[in-house]
Amino acid sequence: MFCTLLKSIFGTSELTAQNKLAVTKEKQSIYQFKVDDLHGNTFDFSTLKGKKILVVNTASKCGLTPQYKQLQELYDTYKDQNFTIIGFPSNNFLFQEPGNSDDIATFCQKNYGVAFPMMAKVSVKGKNQAKIYQFLTKKIYNGAIDSSVKWNFQKFLIDEKGYVVKSIAPKTTPLDSSIINWI
């Protein structure tokens, strides 16, 4: 009976352990993820327990790229108050992040002095969507919201327990009161 219900939800006769887990669990946290950073090192989200996290997909050749400046300002202001920012470069929108990890790291440092953690480039939508973005965008995984990544610089707010709280539109600047008040 339970498998029949799951099959109807997922529209498939084959269910992965991950799908079964997502349906049977109330909420999952971001702490389950380990990803590569821009330097090829493993970044473990469980090291952020107790911090509020803003996750943002970034691009170097986008009209919204100047948001890097406000992201860095936000990070500098609140990094000592149990807050951090995690950037994920992506090339999903009009090929606006064509560089490799070294190119991205150099661009971010040279142009915006980015000091918050930047991860390796990932796909934030589509058939190759990174697992962390599946978690961020699908309620069956995060227990809170369904959201699609509409463009570069979409922001996801994660609370101190590692749970997704909200998705913020790409054009909403990092220093918007909705973000500041949440921190």
C-alpha positions in Angstrom: 0.0 0.0 0.0 2.7 2.5 1.0 4.8 1.7 -2.1 1.7 2.2 -4.3 1.2 5.6 -2.7 4.8 6.5 -3.3 4.5 5.3 -6.9 1.5 7.6 -7.5 3.3 10.6 -5.9 6.6 10.1 -7.9 4.9 8.8 -11.0 7.3 5.9 -11.4 7.4 2.2 -10.7 10.9 2.4 -9.3 11.6 4.3 -6.1 15.0 5.3 -4.9 15.9 5.1 -1.2 16.3 8.9 -1.3 12.7 9.4 -2.5 11.4 7.0 0.2 13.4 8.8 2.8 12.1 12.2 1.6 8.5 11.1 2.0 8.9 9.4 5.3 10.9 12.1 7.0 9.3 15.3 8.2 12.2 17.6 7.3 15.8 17.2 6.2 18.5 19.7 7.0 21.3 21.1 4.8 23.8 19.5 7.2 23.7 16.2 5.3 25.6 17.8 2.3 29.3 17.8 1.5 30.3 19.6 -1.6 33.5 20.8 -3.3 34.6 24.4 -2.9 36.4 26.4 -5.6 39.7 25.1 -4.5 38.7 21.4 -4.7 38.4 20.9 -1.0 35.4 19.2 0.6 33.1 21.6 2.4 30.9 20.0 5.0 27.7 21.8 5.8 27.5 20.2 9.2 30.3 22.6 10.3 27.7 25.4 10.0 25.4 24.0 12.8 24.0 26.9 14.8 24.5 29.5 12.0 21.9 31.1 9.7 23.0 30.5 6.1 22.2 32.4 2.9 22.8 30.2 -0.1 23.1 32.0 -3.5 23.8 30.9 -7.0 26.2 33.4 -8.7 27.5 34.3 -12.1 30.4 36.6 -13.3 28.8 37.9 -16.5 25.2 38.8 -15.3 23.5 42.1 -14.9 23.1 41.1 -11.2 26.8 40.4 -10.7 27.3 43.6 -8.8 25.3 41.9 -6.0 28.6 40.4 -5.0 29.5 43.7 -3.4 26.4 43.7 -1.2 26.8 40.0 -0.4 30.3 40.7 0.8 29.1 43.7 2.8 26.4 41.5 4.4 29.0 38.8 5.2 31.4 41.3 6.7 28.6 42.8 8.9 27.1 39.6 10.2 29.8 36.8 10.0 30.6 37.1 13.7 26.9 36.9 14.6 26.3 33.2 13.6 25.7 34.0 9.9 27.4 33.0 6.7 26.9 33.1 3.0 27.6 30.2 0.7 28.0 30.9 -3.1 27.4 28.4 -5.8 28.5 29.6 -9.3 26.3 28.3 -12.0 26.2 28.5 -15.8 22.5 27.8 -16.2 21.4 31.2 -17.4 22.6 32.4 -20.8 26.1 31.0 -20.2 26.8 33.8 -17.7 29.4 31.8 -15.7 31.7 30.3 -18.4 34.9 30.2 -16.3 36.5 27.4 -14.4 37.1 27.4 -10.6 40.4 29.4 -10.9 38.8 32.0 -13.1 35.8 32.4 -10.8 37.9 32.6 -7.7 40.2 35.3 -9.3 37.2 37.3 -10.6 35.4 37.3 -7.2 38.5 38.3 -5.3 39.8 40.9 -7.7 36.5 42.6 -8.4 34.6 42.2 -5.2 37.0 41.0 -2.5 34.8 38.0 -1.9 35.8 36.3 1.4 32.7 34.2 2.0 32.9 30.5 1.0 32.4 29.9 -2.7 31.7 26.3 -3.9 32.6 24.7 -7.2 30.3 25.5 -10.1 27.1 23.4 -10.2 23.9 23.1 -12.1 21.0 24.7 -10.2 18.2 23.5 -12.4 17.3 20.9 -15.1 18.2 17.3 -15.4 21.8 17.7 -14.0 20.6 19.8 -11.0 23.0 19.3 -8.1 21.6 17.4 -5.2 21.9 20.4 -2.9 19.7 22.4 -5.2 17.2 19.5 -5.4 17.1 19.8 -1.6 16.7 23.6 -1.7 14.0 23.7 -4.4 11.8 20.6 -3.6 9.5 20.4 -0.6 9.7 16.6 -0.6 13.4 17.0 0.4 13.4 20.3 2.5 10.0 19.9 4.2 9.2 23.6 3.7 9.0 25.0 0.2 8.8 24.2 -3.5 10.8 26.8 -5.5 12.5 27.0 -8.8 15.7 28.9 -9.4 14.6 31.7 -11.7 17.9 33.4 -12.4 21.4 34.1 -11.1 21.5 35.4 -7.5 18.5 33.7 -6.2 18.9 33.4 -2.5 17.8 30.7 0.0 17.6 31.3 3.7 18.5 28.5 6.0 17.9 28.7 9.8 20.2 27.8 12.6 18.9 24.2 12.6 19.8 23.7 8.9 16.2 24.0 7.6 15.1 25.9 4.5 13.0 28.9 5.5 12.5 31.0 2.4 13.5 31.6 -1.2 14.3 35.2 -2.2 14.0 36.5 -5.8 17.2 37.2 -7.7 16.5 40.9 -8.1 16.1 41.4 -4.3 19.4 42.8 -3.2 21.3 41.2 -0.3 20.9 44.3 1.8 17.1 44.2 1.5 15.2 44.6 4.8 13.6 41.1 4.3 17.1 39.6 4.6 18.5 41.9 7.2 15.5 41.5 9.5 15.7 37.7 9.1 19.4 37.7 10.2 
